[in-house]
Amino acid sequence: MDFLLIEKKGKHLRIPTKMVEKISTLKPLLSEKGWSIYAELLLNESYPAEIAKKLRISQQETYYYFNQLKNAGLIEVTKKEERRGGLAKFYSAKEPSFAFVPALKELEKKSEFTFVQGSRTKLQPSIKRFFSPFIENGELNAKIVVGAPDSHGEFKARARDAHLATEFACFLGSLVEKIKFPLVFLDTMTKSLREENSNLIVIGGPITNKTSNELLDFLPIRFKQSNGNWIIESSLSGKQYVEDSIGVIEKIPHPFHDNKSILFLAGKRNAGTKAAILALMQETETIIHLNPFGKKHARVVEGLDLDSDGQIDHVEIKE
């Protein structure tokens, strides 16, 4: 459903609206009488004889406009009642408002799509600082980068993190007023890290996400290969983690572009990546604090399956 957003005196009114590409769709509304009838049916369901009396229009004209509106799909029968020995059909308007957009389909292909929620979410100062510059002035200002589902990159891997990116995007949507689309990009669609002058939210480890692989040298908590296996090593605590359900949440300055930042959410395996995302969503106020060992925005968590259904549902913060 599309919406028309109206702002008056600092308050927002959101009205469902129908996007229309061809003016012929709205032809029955182009006359004053057709418009007046539609406006009445938008406020209250009614039948032609009642509308004719209210608007002081002949019944013959009223039936003519009702037929025009019905044939155009603008009104619909909502109930039937006996009135004065006959069966009266009550009609209602189908759409509260319309937005006329010529060449709608072509514009959708070429233009950025923006979602406006209507009222800005007031974030706690600590959360606001952590998510800056990804969220500025109520608007999400970042690209979410996930690994491609096809075999690709140095490790010829297939990513399975798209559903996690969807969950995290929903979480971010609860924090902002405005989002520009497209929002989520495959790692095969983005430029190299040196060329990507954007705030980035990178989801997934270096095996399945080539952007993650480029980040390794810049992270305080790194993914390393050891004896043919991947481990996660913290330069802050000196600890190593080998479990597949270990995830990391790290925020660093963009290594190649000033005033840009990167948020990294990943695990060795899909389970670890899910743990990282779940931690930031469930334990936001704790995760956004600095690592106690090194005063960096870099945390390690472990995913837990407390209800034994094979899915991670809780997290334990390791550092």
Secondary structure as GFF3:
##gff-version 3
##sequence-region A 1 319
A	DSSP	beta_strand	2	8	.	.	.	ID=ss1
A	DSSP	beta_strand	11	20	.	.	.	ID=ss2
A	DSSP	three_ten_helix	23	29	.	.	.	ID=ss3
A	DSSP	alpha_helix	32	43	.	.	.	ID=ss4
A	DSSP	alpha_helix	48	55	.	.	.	ID=ss5
A	DSSP	alpha_helix	59	71	.	.	.	ID=ss6
A	DSSP	beta_strand	75	83	.	.	.	ID=ss7
A	DSSP	beta_strand	86	93	.	.	.	ID=ss8
A	DSSP	beta_strand	98	100	.	.	.	ID=ss9
A	DSSP	alpha_helix	104	110	.	.	.	ID=ss10
A	DSSP	beta_strand	113	116	.	.	.	ID=ss11
A	DSSP	alpha_helix	125	130	.	.	.	ID=ss12
A	DSSP	beta_strand	135	136	.	.	.	ID=ss13
A	DSSP	beta_strand	139	140	.	.	.	ID=ss14
A	DSSP	beta_strand	143	146	.	.	.	ID=ss15
A	DSSP	alpha_helix	162	173	.	.	.	ID=ss16
A	DSSP	beta_strand	178	181	.	.	.	ID=ss17
A	DSSP	beta_strand	184	186	.	.	.	ID=ss18
A	DSSP	beta_strand	200	203	.	.	.	ID=ss19
A	DSSP	alpha_helix	210	215	.	.	.	ID=ss20
A	DSSP	three_ten_helix	216	218	.	.	.	ID=ss21
A	DSSP	beta_strand	221	226	.	.	.	ID=ss22
A	DSSP	beta_strand	229	234	.	.	.	ID=ss23
A	DSSP	beta_strand	240	241	.	.	.	ID=ss24
A	DSSP	beta_strand	246	253	.	.	.	ID=ss25
A	DSSP	beta_strand	261	267	.	.	.	ID=ss26
A	DSSP	alpha_helix	270	282	.	.	.	ID=ss27
A	DSSP	alpha_helix	284	287	.	.	.	ID=ss28
A	DSSP	beta_strand	298	304	.	.	.	ID=ss29
A	DSSP	beta_strand	314	317	.	.	.	ID=ss30
###
